[in-house]
């Protein structure tokens, strides 16, 4: 079992986020540190509707490049990048640069986007779910081509490229791992089967996960891919009143489901970088290290 943390970059300062990364870099039990791709702090109303509120929000990819320079070991990336927020040609160049700065430690988290109100405030129309997924499919194809081919031509509904190329390419070849988040059965899981090296299922119900896992196996079989070549991660939330040993044992228990990586979300801004050391030690105990 592998472990990671996600100290969300909302309602925190750059100095705090940097310290989270530096602290995690000291403990090999923590494999990776993840951010989140938003332009403003967000949450959910009682009815589940996304809401935005005032406060600082650090931009995900400039943050990733900055902590890549500050750290030496942990893997890095947003969980996940909204492909509607950046032109994929520009985005591929950004990812390549971050991967170079990190020495090949970038995890390329990718998603279709969900925060409609946030996007509209920035003049971006996400559209209906079907439109988001169509755009997502185009972006995945374009990114793969830009990373693996000398030149890319693409004429789609959402994106057009004519002879686009990126130079230099990322350190990781053929490209940084594509991490696709989500468990939608009709569109997301087939895209995971086709493109992903890593599938993030978020917080999970065990029985629901088993059913989704079977669907991924079936989709991979259809295209002749080994489903076990796709790493699987899930999320657990650390709250200010959480018992670290209980949380670590819970994280370890997901191993029996075939989960490869558990990402501990540190969403509450009350949590400071000081929590990283006791969390790492609790994870070491749970893992028998």
C-alpha positions in Angstrom: 0.0 0.0 0.0 1.2 3.5 -0.8 0.1 6.8 0.8 -0.3 10.4 -0.2 -1.6 13.7 1.2 -3.7 16.4 -0.4 -3.5 19.7 1.5 -6.0 21.7 -0.5 -4.6 25.1 -1.7 -7.6 27.1 -0.7 -7.7 29.3 2.5 -4.0 28.7 2.9 -0.9 30.8 2.1 1.9 29.8 -0.2 4.2 29.5 2.8 1.8 27.0 4.4 1.5 24.9 1.2 5.2 25.0 0.7 5.7 23.7 4.3 3.3 20.9 3.7 5.3 19.7 0.7 8.6 20.1 2.5 7.3 18.1 5.5 6.0 15.3 3.3 9.3 15.2 1.4 11.0 14.0 4.6 8.9 10.9 5.0 9.2 8.1 2.4 5.8 6.6 3.5 4.2 9.7 1.8 4.7 9.0 -1.9 2.9 12.0 -3.4 1.4 15.4 -2.5 -1.7 16.6 -4.5 -3.3 20.0 -5.0 -6.7 21.0 -6.5 -7.5 22.9 -9.6 -9.8 25.8 -8.7 -9.7 29.6 -9.1 -11.6 30.4 -5.9 -12.4 28.5 -2.6 -15.3 26.2 -3.1 -17.5 23.8 -1.2 -21.0 22.4 -1.2 -24.3 23.7 0.1 -26.6 21.4 2.2 -28.4 20.3 -0.9 -25.1 19.3 -2.6 -24.9 22.4 -4.9 -21.3 23.7 -5.4 -20.7 27.1 -3.9 -17.8 29.5 -3.9 -16.8 31.8 -1.1 -14.2 34.5 -0.4 -10.6 33.7 0.5 -7.2 32.8 -1.0 -6.9 30.1 -3.6 -3.5 29.2 -5.0 -3.5 28.4 -8.8 -2.7 24.7 -9.2 -0.1 24.5 -12.0 2.1 27.5 -11.0 2.0 26.0 -7.5 3.0 22.6 -8.8 6.0 24.0 -10.7 7.0 26.0 -7.6 6.9 23.0 -5.2 8.7 20.9 -7.8 11.7 23.1 -7.3 11.4 23.1 -3.5 11.1 19.4 -3.1 13.3 16.4 -4.1 11.3 13.2 -3.7 7.5 13.4 -3.6 5.5 13.1 -6.7 3.2 16.1 -7.5 0.1 17.1 -9.3 -3.5 18.4 -9.1 -6.3 16.0 -8.3 -7.6 16.8 -10.9 -7.1 19.4 -13.6 -10.2 20.7 -15.4 -9.4 20.4 -19.1 -11.8 23.3 -19.9 -9.7 25.8 -18.0 -6.6 25.7 -20.3 -6.1 25.2 -24.0 -4.6 21.7 -24.3 -1.6 22.9 -26.4 -0.7 25.5 -23.7 -1.4 23.0 -21.0 0.9 20.3 -22.5 3.8 22.9 -22.5 3.0 23.7 -18.9 3.0 20.1 -17.8 6.3 19.4 -19.7 8.0 22.3 -18.0 6.8 21.2 -14.6 8.0 17.7 -15.2 11.4 19.0 -16.2 11.7 21.1 -13.1 10.7 18.2 -10.9 13.1 15.8 -12.6 10.2 13.6 -13.7 7.8 13.6 -10.6 4.6 14.9 -12.1 1.3 13.1 -11.9 -1.0 14.4 -14.6 -4.5 14.6 -12.9 -7.2 15.1 -15.5 -11.0 15.7 -15.3 -13.9 17.1 -17.2 -14.8 19.8 -14.7 -17.8 20.1 -12.4 -17.9 23.6 -10.8 -20.2 25.4 -13.3 -20.6 28.6 -11.3 -16.8 29.0 -10.8 -16.2 28.5 -14.5 -18.9 31.0 -15.5 -17.3 33.6 -13.3 -14.2 33.3 -15.5 -16.1 33.3 -18.7 -15.8 29.5 -19.3 -18.9 27.5 -20.2 -18.6 23.9 -19.1 -21.9 23.0 -20.7 -23.9 19.9 -20.0 -22.3 16.7 -18.7 -22.3 15.2 -22.2 -20.4 18.3 -23.5 -17.9 18.2 -20.7 -17.2 14.5 -21.4 -16.9 15.1 -25.2 -14.4 17.9 -24.5 -12.5 15.7 -22.0 -12.2 13.0 -24.6 -10.7 15.5 -27.1 -8.3 16.8 -24.6 -7.0 13.4 -23.7 -6.4 12.5 -27.3 -4.6 15.8 -27.9 -2.4 15.6 -24.8 -1.4 12.1 -25.7 -0.5 13.1 -29.2 1.5 16.2 -28.1 3.5 14.2 -25.7 4.2 11.2 -28.0 4.3 12.7 -31.6 6.5 15.2 -33.3 3.5 17.2 -34.6 -0.2 17.2 -33.8 -3.1 18.1 -36.1 -6.5 17.9 -34.6 -9.9 19.3 -35.8 -12.5 18.7 -33.1 -15.6 20.4 -31.8 -13.8 22.0 -28.9 -10.1 22.2 -30.0 -8.2 22.7 -33.2 -4.4 22.2 -33.6 -2.4 22.6 -36.8 1.1 21.2 -36.6 1.4 21.9 -32.9 4.4 20.5 -31.1 6.1 20.7 -27.7 9.8 20.9 -27.3 11.3 20.0 -24.8 9.2 17.0 -24.0 8.6 15.8 -20.4 11.2 13.9 -18.6 8.8 10.9 -18.1 8.3 9.0 -21.3 6.0 8.6 -23.1 4.4 11.1 -20.8 3.7 11.8 -17.1 1.0 9.3 -15.8 -2.5 10.3 -16.8 -4.6 10.2 -13.6 -8.3 10.3 -14.4 -10.7 11.0 -11.6 -14.3 9.8 -11.5 -16.5 6.7 -11.6 -19.1 7.4 -14.3 -20.0 4.2 -15.9 -21.0 5.3 -19.4 -18.2 7.8 -20.2 -15.5 8.0 -17.5 -14.7 4.4 -17.0 -14.2 3.7 -20.7 -11.8 6.8 -20.9 -9.9 5.3 -17.9 -9.6 2.0 -19.7 -8.3 3.8 -22.9 -6.0 6.5 -21.5 -5.2 6.3 -17.8 -2.2 4.9 -16.0 -3.9 5.8 -12.7 -7.6 5.9 -11.7 -8.8 8.0 -8.7 -12.2 6.9 -7.4 -12.5 9.5 -4.6 -14.1 8.5 -1.3 -15.5 5.0 -1.8 -18.2 2.6 -0.7 -16.6 -0.9 -0.8 -19.5 -2.6 -2.6 -19.9 0.2 -5.1 -16.2 0.1 -5.8 -16.2 -3.6 -6.5 -18.9 -3.1 -9.1 -17.1 -0.2 -10.7 -13.9 -2.2 -10.7 -15.6 -5.0 -12.6 -16.8 -2.5 -15.2 -13.2 -1.3 -15.6 -12.0 -4.8 -16.1 -14.7 -5.4 -18.7 -13.8 -2.2 -20.6 -10.1 -3.1 -20.6 -10.9 -6.5 -21.9 -12.8 -5.0 -24.8 -9.7 -3.1 -26.0 -7.1 -5.8 -25.0 -5.6 -3.9 -22.1 -4.5 -5.4 -18.8 -6.7 -3.6 -16.2 -4.0 -4.3 -13.5 -1.7 -2.0 -15.4 -3.9 0.9 -14.1 -3.1 2.0 -10.5 -6.1 2.7 -8.4 -6.3 5.4 -5.6 -9.1 6.4 -3.2 -9.4 9.3 -0.8 -10.0 9.5 3.0 -10.4 12.8 4.9 -8.4 13.8 7.9 -10.3 16.2 10.2 -9.0 18.2 13.1 -10.6 15.7 15.6 -9.6 12.6 13.7 -7.7 9.8 15.5 -4.6 9.3 13.4 -4.1 5.7 14.2 -7.8 4.9 13.4 -7.5 6.8 10.1 -4.2 5.0 9.2 -5.7 1.6 9.9 -8.7 2.5 7.7 -6.4 3.6 4.9 -4.5 0.3 5.2 -7.7 -1.7 5.1 -8.3 -0.6 1.5 -5.5 -2.9 0.4 -7.9 -5.9 0.4 -10.0 -4.1 -2.3 -7.0 -3.8 -4.6 -6.5 -0.1 -3.9 -2.8 0.8 -4.6 -2.7 4.4 -3.1 -4.7 6.1 -0.4 -4.8 9.9 -0.5 -5.4 11.6 2.8 -7.2 14.8 2.2 -6.3 17.7 4.6 -9.2 20.0 3.6 -9.8 21.9 6.8 -7.6 25.0 6.9 -7.2 24.5 10.7 -4.8 21.7 9.9 -1.2 22.9 9.6 2.0 21.3 8.3 2.7 20.1 11.8 0.2 17.3 11.3 2.3 15.7 8.6 4.9 14.1 10.9 2.4 12.4 13.3 0.3 11.3 10.3 3.4 9.8 8.6 4.3 7.9 11.8 0.8 6.6 12.2 0.9 5.4 8.5 4.2 3.7 9.2 2.8 1.8 12.1 -0.3 0.7 10.2 1.9 -0.5 7.3 4.2 -2.4 9.7 7.2 -0.2 8.8 
